[in-house]
Amino acid sequence: MQRRSSIDLAGAAGLVTFATVLAFNQVVIKVTNGGFGPVFAAGLRSVLALGILFLWVWVRGKRIAGLRETFWPGMMLGGFFTIEFVFLFIALDLSTVSRVSILFYSMPVWLALIAHVVLPGETLSRRRVLGLVLAMAGVAWALADPESRGAGDWRGDALALAAAFAWCGIALTVRVTKVSTLQPESQLFWQLSVSAVGLCALAPLFGPLMREVAAVHLWGLGYQALFVASLGFLFWLRLMSIYPASDIAAFSFLSPVLSVLMGWALLGEPLGPGVIGGLGLVAVGIVLINRRKRPVV
């Protein structure tokens, strides 16, 4: 498909759909943790998603190439992916979807700060600094909400923040190493293959592998493997190849907003004024951070 200079209606619809899938995924992970140990569930998801990736590659007549040339950065990419989901799945086991989502999807804030220090050409403008301040204030306000704080757990909150930093590691690895030259299928292979082994190996360290498995937990694993960890990720990379990255990033505020609403609507989590106000500041901050000036032509 031809490269576009801005988001059109089809792109906006795709991004809203993908943001909704990601938001619902937070609820699904929390429910699935009722049947499996969190880290084991994450490992099973990677195993299933890896199988779906191989099936996709075979059906589409594609190939997973460039692995030998990107072995070490690929292992780094998969390592960050593994760490991210150890933290995220345990965080959702301990704390609420609302609190975890606000912290986890604050990733653009921390990425902007890190990029300002380590990447040339990523100096923070006044607008982006304002976005950082608003987003960080929003996170603090949401976490301080009395109703939300009573339902949460500081350990889960801390792990959600750690997962956001691991996500930053993924973004930087793709940005500055040779894995940036790989096709989406090869990038996804590194993430899924390394995490499938790593998460399953680490799982026994975090308690029983199985809890009370029911059909809903198996459906949850299938949803994560098919719609998020494999085809969902490939869909997002496809959008990245068509539309400007800055326009796509501007939609990233939708996932935490939708996650909080789904946690309230589907799981009965508290939704106090602090969470609503803080979430609004985070959303505005993320938009300001990701918004870029268009070149004059």
MIDOSE-1310 file (N, C-alpha, C; in nm, 2 decimals, decimal comma, always signed):
residues 297
mqrr	+0,08/-0,12/+0,00/+0,00/+0,00/+0,00/+0,09/+0,12/+0,00; +0,04/+0,23/-0,07/+0,12/+0,35/-0,08/+0,13/+0,42/+0,05; +0,25/+0,48/+0,07/+0,28/+0,56/+0,19/+0,19/+0,68/+0,20; +0,13/+0,72/+0,31/+0,05/+0,83/+0,33/+0,12/+0,94/+0,41
ssid	+0,09/+1,07/+0,38/+0,15/+1,18/+0,46/+0,08/+1,21/+0,58; -0,04/+1,16/+0,60/-0,12/+1,19/+0,73/-0,22/+1,07/+0,75; -0,28/+1,07/+0,86/-0,38/+0,97/+0,89/-0,51/+1,00/+0,82; -0,56/+0,90/+0,75/-0,69/+0,91/+0,68/-0,80/+0,83/+0,77
laga	-0,92/+0,83/+0,72/-1,02/+0,76/+0,79/-1,00/+0,62/+0,82; -0,94/+0,55/+0,72/-0,91/+0,40/+0,74/-0,80/+0,39/+0,84; -0,70/+0,47/+0,84/-0,60/+0,46/+0,94/-0,65/+0,49/+1,08; -0,73/+0,60/+1,09/-0,79/+0,63/+1,22/-0,87/+0,52/+1,28
aglv	-0,95/+0,45/+1,19/-1,03/+0,34/+1,23/-0,95/+0,22/+1,28; -0,84/+0,20/+1,20/-0,75/+0,09/+1,24/-0,68/+0,12/+1,38; -0,64/+0,24/+1,40/-0,57/+0,28/+1,52/-0,67/+0,27/+1,64; -0,79/+0,32/+1,62/-0,89/+0,31/+1,73/-0,92/+0,16/+1,77
tfat	-0,93/+0,08/+1,66/-0,95/-0,06/+1,68/-0,84/-0,13/+1,76; -0,72/-0,10/+1,72/-0,60/-0,16/+1,78/-0,59/-0,11/+1,93; -0,62/+0,02/+1,95/-0,61/+0,07/+2,09/-0,72/+0,00/+2,18; -0,83/-0,03/+2,12/-0,94/-0,10/+2,19/-0,89/-0,24/+2,22
vlaf	-0,83/-0,31/+2,13/-0,78/-0,45/+2,15/-0,68/-0,45/+2,26; -0,58/-0,35/+2,26/-0,48/-0,34/+2,36/-0,54/-0,32/+2,50; -0,64/-0,23/+2,50/-0,71/-0,19/+2,63/-0,78/-0,32/+2,69; -0,85/-0,39/+2,60/-0,92/-0,51/+2,65/-0,82/-0,61/+2,69
nqvv	-0,71/-0,61/+2,63/-0,61/-0,71/+2,67/-0,57/-0,70/+2,82; -0,57/-0,58/+2,87/-0,53/-0,57/+3,02/-0,63/-0,64/+3,10; -0,76/-0,63/+3,07/-0,86/-0,70/+3,14/-0,85/-0,85/+3,12; -0,82/-0,89/+3,00/-0,80/-1,04/+2,97/-0,69/-1,10/+3,05
ikvt	-0,57/-1,02/+3,05/-0,46/-1,07/+3,13/-0,50/-1,10/+3,27; -0,57/-1,00/+3,33/-0,60/-1,01/+3,47/-0,70/-1,13/+3,50; -0,79/-1,15/+3,40/-0,88/-1,27/+3,42/-0,81/-1,40/+3,40; -0,72/-1,40/+3,30/-0,64/-1,52/+3,27/-0,55/-1,56/+3,38
nggf	-0,50/-1,47/+3,46/-0,42/-1,50/+3,57/-0,49/-1,58/+3,68; -0,62/-1,58/+3,67/-0,70/-1,66/+3,76/-0,68/-1,81/+3,74; -0,64/-1,85/+3,62/-0,62/-1,99/+3,59/-0,48/-2,03/+3,58; -0,39/-1,94/+3,55/-0,25/-1,97/+3,54/-0,16/-1,88/+3,62
gpvf	-0,04/-1,93/+3,66/+0,05/-1,84/+3,72/+0,08/-1,73/+3,62; +0,10/-1,60/+3,66/+0,11/-1,49/+3,57/+0,23/-1,51/+3,47; +0,35/-1,54/+3,51/+0,46/-1,56/+3,42/+0,44/-1,68/+3,33; +0,38/-1,78/+3,38/+0,36/-1,90/+3,30/+0,26/-1,86/+3,19
aagl	+0,15/-1,79/+3,22/+0,06/-1,74/+3,13/+0,12/-1,66/+3,02; +0,21/-1,57/+3,06/+0,29/-1,49/+2,96/+0,37/-1,58/+2,87; +0,43/-1,68/+2,92/+0,51/-1,78/+2,84/+0,43/-1,85/+2,75; +0,31/-1,91/+2,79/+0,22/-1,98/+2,70/+0,17/-1,89/+2,59
rsvl	+0,15/-1,76/+2,62/+0,10/-1,67/+2,52/+0,21/-1,66/+2,41; +0,34/-1,64/+2,45/+0,44/-1,63/+2,35/+0,46/-1,76/+2,27; +0,44/-1,87/+2,33/+0,45/-2,00/+2,26/+0,34/-2,01/+2,15; +0,22/-1,98/+2,19/+0,11/-1,98/+2,10/+0,12/-1,88/+1,99
algi	+0,17/-1,76/+2,02/+0,18/-1,65/+1,93/+0,29/-1,69/+1,83; +0,40/-1,75/+1,87/+0,51/-1,79/+1,78/+0,46/-1,89/+1,68; +0,37/-1,99/+1,72/+0,31/-2,08/+1,63/+0,22/-2,01/+1,53; +0,15/-1,91/+1,57/+0,06/-1,83/+1,48/+0,15/-1,76/+1,38
lflw	+0,26/-1,70/+1,43/+0,35/-1,63/+1,34/+0,41/-1,72/+1,23; +0,45/-1,84/+1,27/+0,50/-1,94/+1,17/+0,39/-1,97/+1,06; +0,27/-1,99/+1,11/+0,16/-2,02/+1,02/+0,13/-1,90/+0,93; +0,14/-1,78/+0,98/+0,12/-1,66/+0,90/+0,22/-1,65/+0,79
vwvr	+0,35/-1,67/+0,83/+0,46/-1,66/+0,73/+0,44/-1,76/+0,62; +0,40/-1,88/+0,66/+0,38/-1,99/+0,56/+0,27/-1,96/+0,47; +0,15/-1,91/+0,52/+0,04/-1,89/+0,44/+0,07/-1,77/+0,34; +0,14/-1,67/+0,39/+0,16/-1,55/+0,31/+0,28/-1,56/+0,22
gkri	+0,35/-1,68/+0,23/+0,47/-1,70/+0,14/+0,59/-1,61/+0,18; +0,60/-1,57/+0,30/+0,70/-1,48/+0,35/+0,81/-1,57/+0,41; +0,92/-1,51/+0,45/+1,02/-1,58/+0,52/+1,08/-1,49/+0,63; +1,13/-1,56/+0,74/+1,19/-1,49/+0,85/+1,34/-1,48/+0,82
aglr	+1,39/-1,36/+0,78/+1,53/-1,35/+0,74/+1,60/-1,25/+0,82; +1,74/-1,25/+0,81/+1,82/-1,16/+0,88/+1,85/-1,19/+1,02; +1,83/-1,31/+1,06/+1,84/-1,35/+1,21/+1,99/-1,36/+1,24; +2,07/-1,42/+1,15/+2,21/-1,44/+1,18/+2,28/-1,30/+1,20
etfw	+2,25/-1,21/+1,12/+2,31/-1,07/+1,12/+2,27/-0,99/+1,24; +2,16/-1,03/+1,30/+2,11/-0,95/+1,41/+2,10/-1,03/+1,54; +2,18/-1,13/+1,56/+2,17/-1,22/+1,67/+2,17/-1,15/+1,81; +2,28/-1,07/+1,83/+2,29/-1,01/+1,96/+2,18/-0,90/+1,99
pgmm	+2,16/-0,81/+1,89/+2,05/-0,71/+1,92/+1,92/-0,78/+1,92; +1,90/-0,89/+1,85/+1,78/-0,96/+1,85/+1,75/-1,03/+1,99; +1,86/-1,08/+2,05/+1,85/-1,13/+2,18/+1,82/-1,03/+2,28; +1,88/-0,91/+2,26/+1,85/-0,79/+2,35/+1,70/-0,76/+2,34
lggf	+1,65/-0,75/+2,21/+1,51/-0,72/+2,19/+1,42/-0,82/+2,26; +1,45/-0,95/+2,24/+1,37/-1,05/+2,31/+1,38/-1,05/+2,46; +1,50/-1,01/+2,51/+1,52/-1,00/+2,65/+1,44/-0,89/+2,72; +1,43/-0,77/+2,65/+1,35/-0,66/+2,70/+1,20/-0,70/+2,70
ftie	+1,16/-0,77/+2,59/+1,02/-0,82/+2,58/+0,99/-0,92/+2,69; +1,08/-1,01/+2,72/+1,06/-1,10/+2,83/+1,04/-1,03/+2,97; +1,13/-0,94/+2,99/+1,13/-0,86/+3,12/+1,00/-0,78/+3,13; +0,96/-0,72/+3,02/+0,84/-0,64/+3,02/+0,72/-0,72/+3,06
fvfl	+0,71/-0,84/+3,01/+0,59/-0,92/+3,04/+0,59/-1,00/+3,17; +0,71/-1,02/+3,22/+0,72/-1,07/+3,36/+0,66/-0,96/+3,45; +0,70/-0,84/+3,44/+0,66/-0,73/+3,52/+0,51/-0,70/+3,50; +0,46/-0,69/+3,37/+0,32/-0,66/+3,35/+0,23/-0,76/+3,40
fial	+0,25/-0,89/+3,37/+0,16/-0,99/+3,41/+0,15/-1,00/+3,57; +0,26/-0,99/+3,63/+0,26/-0,99/+3,78/+0,19/-0,87/+3,83; +0,22/-0,75/+3,77/+0,15/-0,63/+3,81/+0,00/-0,64/+3,81; -0,05/-0,70/+3,70/-0,20/-0,71/+3,68/-0,25/-0,82/+3,78
dlst	-0,17/-0,90/+3,83/-0,21/-1,00/+3,93/-0,22/-0,94/+4,07; -0,15/-0,83/+4,09/-0,14/-0,77/+4,22/-0,23/-0,64/+4,23; -0,24/-0,56/+4,13/-0,30/-0,44/+4,13/-0,42/-0,43/+4,03; -0,49/-0,32/+4,02/-0,60/-0,31/+3,94/-0,56/-0,28/+3,79
vsrv	-0,65/-0,31/+3,70/-0,63/-0,27/+3,56/-0,61/-0,12/+3,54; -0,69/-0,05/+3,62/-0,68/+0,10/+3,60/-0,55/+0,15/+3,64; -0,50/+0,12/+3,76/-0,37/+0,17/+3,80/-0,25/+0,12/+3,72; -0,25/-0,01/+3,68/-0,15/-0,07/+3,60/-0,15/+0,00/+3,46
silf	-0,26/+0,02/+3,40/-0,27/+0,08/+3,27/-0,21/+0,22/+3,26; -0,25/+0,30/+3,36/-0,20/+0,44/+3,37/-0,05/+0,44/+3,38; +0,00/+0,36/+3,46/+0,15/+0,35/+3,47/+0,22/+0,29/+3,35; +0,17/+0,18/+3,30/+0,23/+0,11/+3,19/+0,22/+0,20/+3,06
ysmp	+0,11/+0,26/+3,04/+0,10/+0,34/+2,91/+0,15/+0,48/+2,93; +0,22/+0,51/+3,04/+0,30/+0,63/+3,06/+0,43/+0,62/+2,99; +0,46/+0,51/+2,92/+0,58/+0,48/+2,85/+0,63/+0,60/+2,77; +0,55/+0,66/+2,68/+0,60/+0,77/+2,60/+0,67/+0,88/+2,68
vwla	+0,62/+0,90/+2,81/+0,68/+1,00/+2,89/+0,83/+0,97/+2,92; +0,85/+0,85/+2,97/+0,99/+0,81/+3,00/+1,07/+0,79/+2,88; +1,01/+0,75/+2,77/+1,09/+0,73/+2,64/+1,14/+0,87/+2,60; +1,05/+0,97/+2,61/+1,09/+1,11/+2,56/+1,21/+1,16/+2,65
liah	+1,20/+1,13/+2,78/+1,31/+1,17/+2,87/+1,44/+1,10/+2,84; +1,43/+0,97/+2,82/+1,56/+0,89/+2,78/+1,61/+0,94/+2,65; +1,52/+0,95/+2,55/+1,57/+0,99/+2,42/+1,63/+1,13/+2,42; +1,59/+1,22/+2,50/+1,64/+1,35/+2,51/+1,79/+1,34/+2,55
vvlp	+1,82/+1,24/+2,63/+1,96/+1,22/+2,68/+2,05/+1,14/+2,58; +1,99/+1,04/+2,52/+2,08/+0,94/+2,45/+2,07/+0,95/+2,30; +1,96/+1,02/+2,25/+1,95/+1,01/+2,10/+1,96/+1,15/+2,04; +2,05/+1,17/+1,94/+2,06/+1,30/+1,88/+1,93/+1,34/+1,81
getl	+1,90/+1,47/+1,81/+1,78/+1,52/+1,74/+1,66/+1,50/+1,82; +1,66/+1,45/+1,94/+1,54/+1,43/+2,02/+1,53/+1,52/+2,14; +1,59/+1,64/+2,12/+1,58/+1,74/+2,23/+1,44/+1,78/+2,26; +1,41/+1,80/+2,39/+1,27/+1,83/+2,43/+1,24/+1,98/+2,40
srrr	+1,13/+2,00/+2,33/+1,08/+2,13/+2,31/+1,00/+2,18/+2,42; +0,96/+2,31/+2,43/+0,87/+2,36/+2,54/+0,74/+2,28/+2,54; +0,68/+2,25/+2,42/+0,56/+2,18/+2,42/+0,57/+2,04/+2,48; +0,68/+1,97/+2,44/+0,70/+1,84/+2,49/+0,73/+1,84/+2,64
vlgl	+0,80/+1,94/+2,69/+0,82/+1,95/+2,83/+0,69/+1,97/+2,91; +0,61/+2,06/+2,85/+0,47/+2,08/+2,91/+0,40/+1,94/+2,92; +0,41/+1,87/+2,81/+0,34/+1,74/+2,80/+0,39/+1,64/+2,91; +0,53/+1,64/+2,93/+0,59/+1,56/+3,03/+0,54/+1,60/+3,17
vlam	+0,53/+1,73/+3,20/+0,49/+1,78/+3,33/+0,34/+1,74/+3,36; +0,26/+1,76/+3,26/+0,12/+1,72/+3,27/+0,10/+1,57/+3,29; +0,17/+1,49/+3,21/+0,15/+1,35/+3,22/+0,20/+1,30/+3,36; +0,31/+1,34/+3,40/+0,36/+1,30/+3,53/+0,27/+1,34/+3,65
agva	+0,22/+1,47/+3,64/+0,12/+1,51/+3,74/+0,00/+1,43/+3,73; -0,05/+1,39/+3,61/-0,16/+1,31/+3,60/-0,14/+1,17/+3,66; -0,03/+1,11/+3,64/+0,00/+0,98/+3,70/+0,00/+0,99/+3,85; +0,06/+1,09/+3,91/+0,06/+1,11/+4,05/-0,08/+1,13/+4,11
wala	-0,16/+1,21/+4,04/-0,30/+1,24/+4,08/-0,38/+1,11/+4,08; -0,37/+1,04/+3,97/-0,45/+0,91/+3,96/-0,41/+0,81/+4,07; -0,28/+0,80/+4,10/-0,24/+0,70/+4,20/-0,28/+0,74/+4,34; -0,29/+0,88/+4,36/-0,33/+0,93/+4,49/-0,47/+0,92/+4,52
dpes	-0,56/+0,89/+4,42/-0,70/+0,88/+4,44/-0,73/+0,78/+4,55; -0,81/+0,82/+4,66/-0,83/+0,73/+4,77/-0,90/+0,60/+4,74; -1,00/+0,60/+4,65/-1,07/+0,48/+4,61/-0,98/+0,38/+4,54; -0,91/+0,44/+4,44/-0,82/+0,36/+4,36/-0,70/+0,30/+4,44
rgag	-0,65/+0,38/+4,53/-0,54/+0,34/+4,62/-0,58/+0,22/+4,71; -0,70/+0,23/+4,76/-0,75/+0,12/+4,84/-0,76/-0,01/+4,77; -0,79/-0,01/+4,64/-0,81/-0,13/+4,56/-0,68/-0,18/+4,50; -0,58/-0,10/+4,50/-0,45/-0,13/+4,44/-0,35/-0,19/+4,53
dwrg	-0,23/-0,21/+4,48/-0,12/-0,26/+4,56/+0,01/-0,20/+4,51; +0,08/-0,14/+4,60/+0,20/-0,06/+4,56/+0,30/-0,15/+4,48; +0,31/-0,28/+4,52/+0,40/-0,37/+4,45/+0,36/-0,38/+4,30; +0,23/-0,40/+4,27/+0,19/-0,40/+4,14/+0,21/-0,27/+4,06
dala	+0,19/-0,16/+4,13/+0,21/-0,03/+4,07/+0,36/-0,02/+4,03; +0,45/-0,06/+4,12/+0,59/-0,05/+4,09/+0,63/-0,13/+3,97; +0,58/-0,25/+3,97/+0,61/-0,34/+3,86/+0,55/-0,29/+3,72; +0,44/-0,23/+3,73/+0,38/-0,17/+3,60/+0,47/-0,06/+3,55
laaa	+0,53/+0,02/+3,64/+0,62/+0,12/+3,60/+0,75/+0,06/+3,54; +0,80/-0,05/+3,61/+0,91/-0,12/+3,56/+0,89/-0,17/+3,42; +0,77/-0,22/+3,39/+0,73/-0,28/+3,26/+0,73/-0,17/+3,16; +0,69/-0,05/+3,20/+0,70/+0,07/+3,10/+0,84/+0,10/+3,06
fawc	+0,93/+0,09/+3,16/+1,07/+0,11/+3,12/+1,13/+0,00/+3,04; +1,09/-0,12/+3,06/+1,13/-0,23/+2,97/+1,08/-0,21/+2,83; +0,96/-0,16/+2,82/+0,90/-0,12/+2,69/+0,98/-0,01/+2,62; +1,03/+0,08/+2,70/+1,13/+0,18/+2,65/+1,25/+0,11/+2,59
gial	+1,30/+0,01/+2,66/+1,41/-0,06/+2,61/+1,39/-0,13/+2,47; +1,27/-0,18/+2,45/+1,23/-0,24/+2,32/+1,24/-0,13/+2,22; +1,17/-0,01/+2,25/+1,17/+0,09/+2,15/+1,31/+0,14/+2,11; +1,39/+0,16/+2,21/+1,53/+0,21/+2,18/+1,61/+0,10/+2,10
tvrv	+1,59/-0,03/+2,14/+1,66/-0,13/+2,07/+1,63/-0,13/+1,92; +1,50/-0,12/+1,89/+1,45/-0,12/+1,75/+1,50/+0,01/+1,68; +1,52/+0,12/+1,76/+1,56/+0,24/+1,70/+1,71/+0,25/+1,67; +1,79/+0,19/+1,75/+1,94/+0,22/+1,74/+2,02/+0,10/+1,70
tkvs	+1,96/-0,02/+1,69/+2,04/-0,14/+1,65/+2,00/-0,19/+1,52; +2,07/-0,29/+1,47/+2,05/-0,35/+1,34/+1,91/-0,42/+1,33; +1,84/-0,44/+1,44/+1,71/-0,50/+1,42/+1,61/-0,41/+1,35; +1,65/-0,28/+1,34/+1,56/-0,18/+1,27/+1,56/-0,21/+1,12
tlqp	+1,65/-0,29/+1,07/+1,66/-0,33/+0,93/+1,57/-0,45/+0,90; +1,52/-0,52/+1,00/+1,45/-0,64/+0,98/+1,30/-0,61/+0,94; +1,24/-0,71/+0,87/+1,10/-0,70/+0,84/+1,02/-0,73/+0,97; +0,89/-0,68/+0,98/+0,82/-0,70/+1,10/+0,81/-0,85/+1,15
esql	+0,80/-0,94/+1,06/+0,79/-1,08/+1,10/+0,92/-1,12/+1,17; +1,04/-1,07/+1,13/+1,16/-1,11/+1,19/+1,18/-1,04/+1,33; +1,14/-0,92/+1,34/+1,14/-0,85/+1,47/+1,05/-0,92/+1,57; +0,93/-0,96/+1,52/+0,84/-1,03/+1,61/+0,89/-1,17/+1,65
fwql	+0,96/-1,23/+1,55/+1,02/-1,36/+1,59/+1,12/-1,35/+1,70; +1,21/-1,25/+1,70/+1,30/-1,24/+1,81/+1,23/-1,22/+1,95; +1,13/-1,14/+1,94/+1,05/-1,11/+2,07/+0,98/-1,23/+2,12; +0,92/-1,30/+2,03/+0,84/-1,42/+2,07/+0,92/-1,54/+2,11
svsa	+1,03/-1,57/+2,03/+1,11/-1,69/+2,05/+1,19/-1,67/+2,18; +1,25/-1,56/+2,20/+1,33/-1,54/+2,33/+1,24/-1,54/+2,45; +1,12/-1,48/+2,44/+1,03/-1,47/+2,55/+0,96/-1,61/+2,58; +0,94/-1,68/+2,47/+0,87/-1,81/+2,49/+0,96/-1,90/+2,58
vglc	+1,09/-1,90/+2,55/+1,19/-1,98/+2,63/+1,21/-1,92/+2,77; +1,23/-1,79/+2,77/+1,27/-1,72/+2,89/+1,15/-1,72/+2,99; +1,03/-1,69/+2,95/+0,92/-1,68/+3,04/+0,88/-1,82/+3,10; +0,88/-1,92/+3,01/+0,85/-2,05/+3,06/+0,96/-2,10/+3,16
alap	+1,09/-2,07/+3,13/+1,19/-2,11/+3,23/+1,18/-2,04/+3,36; +1,14/-1,91/+3,36/+1,13/-1,83/+3,48/+1,00/-1,86/+3,56; +0,90/-1,91/+3,49/+0,77/-1,93/+3,56/+0,77/-2,00/+3,69; +0,85/-2,12/+3,70/+0,84/-2,19/+3,83/+0,89/-2,11/+3,95
lfgp	+0,97/-2,00/+3,92/+1,02/-1,92/+4,03/+0,91/-1,83/+4,09; +0,80/-1,82/+4,03/+0,69/-1,73/+4,07/+0,57/-1,80/+4,12; +0,58/-1,92/+4,17/+0,47/-1,99/+4,23/+0,42/-2,10/+4,14; +0,30/-2,16/+4,17/+0,24/-2,27/+4,09/+0,21/-2,22/+3,95
lmre	+0,24/-2,31/+3,86/+0,21/-2,28/+3,72/+0,06/-2,28/+3,68; -0,01/-2,36/+3,75/-0,16/-2,37/+3,72/-0,23/-2,33/+3,85; -0,34/-2,27/+3,83/-0,43/-2,23/+3,94/-0,56/-2,31/+3,92; -0,67/-2,24/+3,90/-0,80/-2,31/+3,87/-0,84/-2,28/+3,73
vaav	-0,79/-2,36/+3,64/-0,81/-2,34/+3,50/-0,95/-2,37/+3,45; -1,01/-2,28/+3,39/-1,15/-2,29/+3,33/-1,14/-2,25/+3,18; -1,26/-2,27/+3,11/-1,26/-2,23/+2,97/-1,23/-2,09/+2,95; -1,27/-2,00/+3,04/-1,25/-1,86/+3,02/-1,10/-1,82/+3,01
hlwg	-1,02/-1,90/+3,09/-0,88/-1,87/+3,09/-0,81/-1,92/+2,96; -0,86/-2,03/+2,91/-0,81/-2,08/+2,78/-0,84/-1,98/+2,67; -0,97/-1,93/+2,67/-1,01/-1,83/+2,57/-0,92/-1,71/+2,58; -0,89/-1,67/+2,71/-0,81/-1,55/+2,73/-0,67/-1,57/+2,67
lgyq	-0,61/-1,68/+2,69/-0,48/-1,71/+2,63/-0,49/-1,70/+2,47; -0,59/-1,76/+2,42/-0,61/-1,75/+2,27/-0,63/-1,61/+2,22; -0,70/-1,53/+2,29/-0,72/-1,39/+2,25/-0,59/-1,32/+2,25; -0,51/-1,33/+2,36/-0,38/-1,27/+2,37/-0,29/-1,31/+2,26
alfv	-0,28/-1,44/+2,23/-0,19/-1,49/+2,13/-0,22/-1,45/+1,99; -0,35/-1,45/+1,96/-0,40/-1,42/+1,82/-0,41/-1,27/+1,79; -0,48/-1,20/+1,88/-0,52/-1,06/+1,85/-0,42/-0,96/+1,90; -0,33/-1,00/+1,99/-0,23/-0,90/+2,04/-0,09/-0,94/+2,01
aslg	-0,04/-1,06/+2,05/+0,10/-1,09/+2,05/+0,15/-1,13/+1,91; +0,06/-1,16/+1,82/+0,10/-1,20/+1,68/+0,04/-1,12/+1,58; -0,08/-1,14/+1,54/-0,15/-1,07/+1,43/-0,17/-0,92/+1,46; -0,20/-0,89/+1,59/-0,22/-0,76/+1,63/-0,09/-0,67/+1,62
flfw	+0,02/-0,73/+1,66/+0,15/-0,66/+1,65/+0,19/-0,64/+1,50; +0,16/-0,74/+1,42/+0,19/-0,73/+1,27/+0,10/-0,62/+1,21; -0,02/-0,61/+1,26/-0,11/-0,51/+1,21/-0,06/-0,37/+1,24; -0,01/-0,35/+1,36/+0,04/-0,22/+1,41/+0,16/-0,19/+1,33
lrlm	+0,25/-0,28/+1,30/+0,37/-0,25/+1,22/+0,33/-0,22/+1,08; +0,23/-0,28/+1,03/+0,18/-0,25/+0,89/+0,13/-0,10/+0,89; +0,06/-0,06/+0,99/+0,02/+0,08/+1,00/+0,14/+0,18/+1,01; +0,24/+0,13/+1,08/+0,36/+0,21/+1,09/+0,43/+0,23/+0,95
siyp	+0,42/+0,13/+0,87/+0,48/+0,14/+0,73/+0,40/+0,23/+0,64; +0,28/+0,26/+0,67/+0,19/+0,34/+0,58/+0,18/+0,49/+0,63; +0,16/+0,51/+0,76/+0,13/+0,64/+0,81/+0,25/+0,70/+0,89; +0,26/+0,83/+0,91/+0,37/+0,89/+0,98/+0,37/+0,84/+1,13
asdi	+0,49/+0,81/+1,18/+0,50/+0,76/+1,32/+0,44/+0,86/+1,42; +0,46/+0,99/+1,40/+0,41/+1,09/+1,49/+0,26/+1,09/+1,50; +0,20/+1,07/+1,38/+0,05/+1,07/+1,38/+0,00/+0,94/+1,45; +0,06/+0,83/+1,43/+0,02/+0,71/+1,50/+0,04/+0,72/+1,65
aafs	+0,15/+0,78/+1,69/+0,18/+0,79/+1,83/+0,08/+0,88/+1,90; +0,02/+0,97/+1,83/-0,08/+1,06/+1,89/-0,21/+0,99/+1,94; -0,23/+0,87/+1,88/-0,34/+0,79/+1,93/-0,31/+0,70/+2,05; -0,19/+0,71/+2,10/-0,15/+0,62/+2,21/-0,22/+0,65/+2,34
flsp	-0,28/+0,77/+2,35/-0,35/+0,81/+2,47/-0,48/+0,73/+2,49; -0,53/+0,67/+2,38/-0,66/+0,59/+2,38/-0,65/+0,47/+2,47; -0,54/+0,40/+2,46/-0,53/+0,27/+2,53/-0,54/+0,28/+2,68; -0,47/+0,38/+2,75/-0,50/+0,39/+2,90/-0,64/+0,44/+2,93
vlsv	-0,69/+0,53/+2,85/-0,83/+0,57/+2,87/-0,93/+0,46/+2,86; -0,92/+0,38/+2,76/-1,01/+0,27/+2,74/-0,99/+0,16/+2,84; -0,86/+0,14/+2,88/-0,83/+0,03/+2,98/-0,90/+0,07/+3,12; -0,89/+0,19/+3,16/-0,95/+0,24/+3,28/-1,10/+0,22/+3,27
lmgw	-1,16/+0,26/+3,16/-1,31/+0,24/+3,15/-1,35/+0,10/+3,15; -1,27/+0,01/+3,09/-1,30/-0,13/+3,08/-1,28/-0,20/+3,22; -1,18/-0,15/+3,29/-1,16/-0,20/+3,43/-1,28/-0,17/+3,52; -1,33/-0,05/+3,50/-1,45/-0,01/+3,58/-1,58/-0,08/+3,53
allg	-1,60/-0,09/+3,40/-1,72/-0,15/+3,35/-1,73/-0,30/+3,36; -1,61/-0,37/+3,34/-1,61/-0,51/+3,33/-1,57/-0,58/+3,46; -1,49/-0,51/+3,54/-1,43/-0,57/+3,66/-1,48/-0,50/+3,79; -1,56/-0,40/+3,77/-1,61/-0,33/+3,89/-1,50/-0,25/+3,97
eplg	-1,40/-0,21/+3,90/-1,29/-0,14/+3,97/-1,34/+0,00/+4,00; -1,29/+0,06/+4,11/-1,33/+0,20/+4,15/-1,28/+0,30/+4,05; -1,36/+0,40/+4,03/-1,33/+0,51/+3,93/-1,35/+0,64/+4,00; -1,26/+0,68/+4,08/-1,28/+0,81/+4,16/-1,24/+0,93/+4,07
pgvi	-1,27/+1,05/+4,13/-1,24/+1,17/+4,05/-1,09/+1,19/+4,03; -1,01/+1,14/+4,12/-0,86/+1,15/+4,10/-0,82/+1,07/+3,98; -0,87/+0,95/+3,96/-0,84/+0,87/+3,84/-0,88/+0,93/+3,71; -1,00/+0,99/+3,71/-1,06/+1,05/+3,59/-0,97/+1,18/+3,56
gglg	-0,95/+1,26/+3,66/-0,87/+1,38/+3,63/-0,73/+1,35/+3,59; -0,67/+1,26/+3,67/-0,53/+1,22/+3,64/-0,52/+1,16/+3,50; -0,61/+1,08/+3,46/-0,61/+1,01/+3,33/-0,62/+1,12/+3,22; -0,70/+1,22/+3,24/-0,72/+1,33/+3,15/-0,58/+1,40/+3,12
lvav	-0,51/+1,43/+3,23/-0,38/+1,49/+3,22/-0,28/+1,41/+3,15; -0,28/+1,28/+3,18/-0,19/+1,18/+3,11/-0,22/+1,18/+2,96; -0,35/+1,18/+2,93/-0,38/+1,17/+2,78/-0,34/+1,30/+2,71; -0,36/+1,42/+2,77/-0,32/+1,54/+2,71/-0,17/+1,55/+2,70
givl	-0,10/+1,50/+2,81/+0,05/+1,50/+2,81/+0,10/+1,42/+2,70; +0,05/+1,30/+2,68/+0,10/+1,20/+2,58/+0,08/+1,26/+2,44; -0,03/+1,33/+2,41/-0,06/+1,39/+2,28/+0,05/+1,50/+2,26; +0,08/+1,58/+2,36/+0,17/+1,69/+2,34/+0,31/+1,64/+2,32
inrr	+0,35/+1,53/+2,39/+0,48/+1,47/+2,38/+0,50/+1,41/+2,24; +0,40/+1,35/+2,18/+0,41/+1,28/+2,05/+0,38/+1,37/+1,93; +0,33/+1,49/+1,96/+0,29/+1,57/+1,84/+0,42/+1,64/+1,79; +0,44/+1,63/+1,66/+0,55/+1,69/+1,59/+0,51/+1,80/+1,49
krpv	+0,60/+1,89/+1,48/+0,57/+1,99/+1,37/+0,59/+1,93/+1,23; +0,50/+1,95/+1,14/+0,52/+1,90/+1,01/+0,61/+1,99/+0,93; +0,70/+1,93/+0,85/+0,79/+2,01/+0,77/+0,71/+2,10/+0,67; +0,77/+2,22/+0,65/+0,71/+2,31/+0,55/+0,75/+2,27/+0,41
v	+0,66/+2,25/+0,32/+0,69/+2,21/+0,18/+0,64/+2,32/+0,08
